[in-house]
Amino acid sequence: MNMTFRSFFTRYRFTSKLMIAYLLLTVIPMSLLGYISYRQYTQSIENQVGRYIPGLLRQAMDKIDLKLEEFQNTVDLIYNSDEIVSILRLGPPSAESPQSRLLQDRYTVENYLSRVYLSSNYKDILGVFILSKGRIFQQAKLAYEGFEPESILRGVGENDRGHDRIILPYETNLRFEGNPPYLLLVRDIGDFDNRTTLGTMVIAVTLSFIGEVLDELDGGEQAELWLMDESGLIVYHPDSSRIGTRYAEAALFPLTDGSFKRDRPVKELYGVSKSPENGWMLVYRIPVRGLTAETEGVRQATIVAFVLFAAVTGAISLLIAWRFTRPLNRLSKLMVDVQRGNFEVDMKIDSRDEVGLLAHRFNAMVKRIRELILENYQMELRQREAEWYALQFQINPHFMYNTLETISVAVELGEKEKVVDMVALLGRMLRFSLDNRRRIVPIAEELQHAEDFLRIQKYRFEDALEYDIRCDVESARYGTLKVILQPILENSIKYGLEHRQKVRIEMIITQLDPADGHPGGIRIVIRDDGIGMSAERLAEIRGLLAETAVVRRDAHFGLANVHSRIESRFGKPYGLSVESEEGKGTTVIVEIPALPMEEVAA
Amino acid sequence: MRARLEGRIGRSRTGRRPGRFLWLLPLAALLIASGCNASGGTPFKVIHEVKAKSEEQADPAAEPQRFKVALVSKIATIHYFQVAEDGAREAAADLGVELISTGPEVADGPHQEATIRALIDQGVHAIAVAANDPVALLPVLREAREKGILVMTWDSDTVPEARTLFVNQVDGETLGRRQMDLLASLLEERGEFAILTGSNTAANLNEWVHWIKVQQQEYYPNMKLVDIVANGEDMERAYMLAKELLIRHPDLDGIIGIGSISPPGAARAVKELGKTGQVKVVGVSTPNLMREYLKEGAAQIVTLWSPKKLGYLTVYMARELLLGNMPYDGQRVPKVGNIRVKDDMVIMGEPLDFTKDNVDEYDF
């Protein structure tokens, strides 16, 4: 879990993460909340209806039972007339004039039935029939046909005596005019005094009283209410064509008193109440849609509002994510560019937030890298070029030519010792300068080389050149760049002898103690007493030294070359500086760090 | 270097693919969650169930007890109580009650007390007594009640403290006054009459006699009660006593027979002494005992209720009391009709008059 969570947070892009975060924090909780609250609400409506409906049904069922009981109890009205009871007790006459007695009895009884039962007190009674000792007494409000005593008494065994029965219309052939729905209530007329039965009374009752009771139960427009017996046979239904049909699902009902619901095919809520008297069941059915009709509108509106809200906030969060990731993506692209070597990039973002800061830093970084690369590159280039020229200078062809000519003159003159010495000096110089393995050499060797050069020049110029070297430094211990003194000396001789007959060169090497702003090191001062140089000329040379750009082939190239090498090797403030006064001579000062040879070797 | 770089870009592109649709997953889960409902085997889900009180009582396991009810008559041998027993048996069969019907050989307190004591030992749940003596039975009935037996009276009451309920066949005042009225109308409110009663200890008979006297004193000054004789619920004795009465009082115009064997005894005596029609006989007796005498004219009118019905009602009430249900005024008792209730007395209904014209309608 933790792994997938972590991999989820490392694997996916910011836009995805932000959208998921948005969904998790907004859309899902809100839709869940909405869904749950709607569900809870409908459920509470269902529960409320489910709770109060059975109570109402129970009341209605009780009313119906009470009505039925009332109708059944009208049998007692028979006992009000001793005459009728007497007729029923005595049974059909057997002896003389049986026919007239029988008809007279019938007249008496039916007259009584008409007066008592078909009066306005009992408007729901359609007709009343008495079966007594082989006789039938009958009286009805409507014309009828198909009254069959056998079908009514069928199934009424001796044990059923005294038990009330209700006969549904489909069980008999009795039909009233106009086909009103009716019930037959059957009750024995007991002879309580003699403990026998006087007969059976059948009362036909229209079902309209059930309709009246159910009408009082205002269940809502879509509700359906019906009455059925235990087997699911519909006793009463507002749609009279369904009376007598069977309701197949009655057997599936999970209870007989209470409420329940089903989800398919339609969501419906049921309420049932079963009569303890006759097992009839009053059923109430309403589609849940009908109950929640009012909330349905609210639900639709909420869904629309929610979808709009989700769309708007989703778009906003997408925009924010895009705004947030777009510079990052651009940065990433630019980084790829930089990676490929293109440093000429610029991330143009003005915002002051973290992203803007990042872009700013990125720009600064790229700029710095660019500068560093350029610096490094140019420095390298310059050094290589300088070294190349230095190499060239080490074996300056003019010098070689002049020296060889001097040797040649000396040979012609037969100055053997002089020749030998010059050749030896030249050889040593060549060996020193051709040794490319080392860039740093001990100062002593460099001094030797400078002196070798001066000695050869001395042979050439004889008394026109004078020099003096003074070293106050442990010259063997400290190192220096190779061939830095020779070009300076060359320069001094050249300019020193240009307009004068004689030049004197002084070279002093001293230890330079660290002072304020200066790290210390070794100072080599080369002074000549030549003509010096004009202020303009001096400024020009100084400018040349200050210029770190490409070294040009110039009159003072030698000085610039040395300066450039020292500076690029050791950095400021090391290097070369020039002092000069017209007519009085020039002083070149070389400053290098005190570089112990052990460190160089290492 | 270049290849590595492209490789990295390529990977990041493919890595983006699943992420694009990942956010749909919770949404899909939501849809699935909302669309699915747990469904059971039946299509219906109960919301609320009403627990009916009647179910608890109707539960057959809750009523394993079969009540044992004892019906004690004044005397076992006479027709009236035998018929009452028939009604009681019918009720016992209807209601699932075990009935023990019994009575003393002699209609008096001590004999009846012995009968009751025997019933206490049998462990009955209820005893319904038609008391021969209102006071004499008090100790034994108290004893029965102390043992948790329900004690009630029927037909003839005891003192109220001896029983829980009295099932009375008729209102005693109504019956007594009516007997006087019937005889007065037959005698045109003049002449001498005597009362032949079944017992001078039975409370119901004494009450009726009392109201006969009251009615005579209030309305019939020209009539005279000359004698009251008790026969001990003995048919032969009733006949003998009636004969003696007729001889002792030669001017006697009428006899009121109280207790079911009194009118037949009186009618037989009148008939045998050739005084049919001359001495009027009324009283309280059963149709079957009186049918012949009524038709011959030896007796004119007898009054009664249905003893069958009384037996039935007594057993019904015993069971109701054992179930803890007290009767209420106007209650409709199945196969009996509506009853009246006065305090701790149930009144079954109005008395029936039997004459030679309607006596054939009745069979008890």
Interface residues (C-beta under 8 A of the other chain):
Chain A: R11 Y12 R13 S16 M19 I20 L23 L24 V27 I28 S31 L32 Y35 E46 N47 G50 R51 P54 G55 R58 N73 D76 Y79 V85 S86 R89 L90 G162 G190 F192 D193 N194 R195 T196 E249 L252 F253 P254 L255 D257 G258 S259 F260 K261 R262 D263 R264 L269 Y270 S273 P276 V336 Q339 R340
Chain B: R2 L5 I9 G15 R16 P18 G19 R20 L22 W23 P26 L27 L30 S34 N37 S39 T42 P43 F44 K45 V46 I47 H48 E49 V50 K51 A52 S54 A58 D86 G87 E90 D94 W305 S306 K308 K309 Y312 R332 P334 K335 V336 G337 N338 L352 N358 D360 E361 Y362 D363 F364
